[in-house]
Amino acid sequence: SCKLFFSNDPVKITKAKGQYMYDEEGRQYLDCINNVAHVGHCHPDIVKAAHEQNQLLNTNSRYLHDNLVDYAERLSKTLPEKLCIFYFLNSGSEANDLALRLARQYTKHEDVIVLD
């Protein structure tokens, strides 16, 4: 069910920086879609932090690492106690799958409504 957003005249993006994306011809586009309002594409601090993190551990969350526990403890201090159980997952798809399985287990129902 994956489809191009611009099937008649697709845009091929080859790089991004700040709030802009650039196509293969070098044309600049203001990115109003990809959640860049927070820090932008390729923010130097984020790139540095990601690089440092990638040198420390495998990004697969099924293996134990102290950083997962440290992060959960810091995150739990910002939330009500009843929301302090965390599941660290690899992707949005895994998160949706787990949420659906948890809801089915809790409610004992199989029906879902999906909005497109």
Helices and strands as residue ranges (DSSP letters): E 13-17, E 20-23, E 28-30, H 44-56, H 66-76, G 81-83, H 92-107
